[in-house]
């Protein structure tokens, strides 16, 4: 199973790709609370660096808070 996980609830933006429970790649940026602008480009950069198409993802996982309104929606 291929899982794309992200955490946008804090100052750091984290995105990870896991295959069968093993970490394939990850990225973490501390850009303050600017995730609305940087989240999708970081997802696409991670997928590209791991040579993975977004259509191959079986599960999208995200945190649900606590966090800012913009960071959790």
C-alpha positions as CSV (number, residue, x, y, z in Angstrom):
1,X,0.0,0.0,0.0
2,X,1.3,3.4,-1.0
3,X,0.5,6.2,1.6
4,X,1.0,9.9,1.2
5,X,0.9,11.6,4.6
6,X,1.1,15.3,5.4
7,X,1.0,17.5,8.5
8,X,0.1,21.1,8.2
9,X,-1.0,21.9,11.7
10,X,2.2,23.5,13.0
11,X,4.8,25.9,11.8
12,X,6.6,23.1,10.0
13,X,5.1,21.5,6.9
14,X,5.8,17.7,6.7
15,X,5.0,15.4,3.8
16,X,6.0,11.7,3.6
17,X,5.6,8.8,1.2
18,X,5.4,5.3,2.7
19,X,5.2,2.0,0.8
20,X,4.0,-1.0,2.9
21,X,4.8,0.9,6.1
22,X,8.4,1.8,5.1
23,X,9.5,5.4,4.5
24,X,10.2,6.0,0.8
25,X,10.8,9.8,1.1
26,X,10.0,12.8,3.2
27,X,10.2,16.6,3.2
28,X,10.0,19.0,6.1
29,X,10.0,22.8,5.8
30,X,9.8,25.4,8.5
31,X,8.2,28.4,6.6
32,X,5.9,29.6,9.3
33,X,2.2,29.3,8.6
34,X,2.4,29.6,4.8
35,X,1.2,26.0,4.1
36,X,-1.6,27.0,1.7
37,X,1.0,28.2,-0.8
38,X,3.7,25.6,-0.3
39,X,1.8,22.3,0.5
40,X,0.9,21.1,-3.0
41,X,4.3,22.1,-4.6
42,X,6.0,20.1,-1.8
43,X,3.7,17.1,-2.4
44,X,4.5,17.2,-6.2
45,X,8.3,17.6,-5.6
46,X,8.3,14.6,-3.2
47,X,6.4,12.4,-5.7
48,X,8.7,13.4,-8.5
49,X,11.8,12.7,-6.4
50,X,10.4,9.3,-5.5
51,X,9.4,8.7,-9.2
52,X,5.8,8.1,-8.1
53,X,2.6,9.2,-9.9
54,X,-0.1,10.7,-7.7
55,X,-2.6,8.2,-9.2
56,X,-0.6,5.4,-7.6
57,X,-1.4,6.6,-4.1
58,X,-3.7,4.2,-2.2
59,X,-4.3,6.3,0.9
60,X,-4.0,10.0,1.7
61,X,-3.4,10.6,5.4
62,X,-3.4,14.0,7.2
63,X,-3.5,15.3,10.7
64,X,-6.7,16.8,12.1
65,X,-5.3,19.2,14.6
66,X,-5.1,21.0,16.8
67,X,-4.0,23.8,14.4
68,X,-5.0,26.9,12.7
69,X,-8.2,26.9,10.6
70,X,-6.2,27.2,7.3
71,X,-3.7,24.6,8.4
72,X,-6.3,21.9,9.1
73,X,-8.8,22.3,6.3
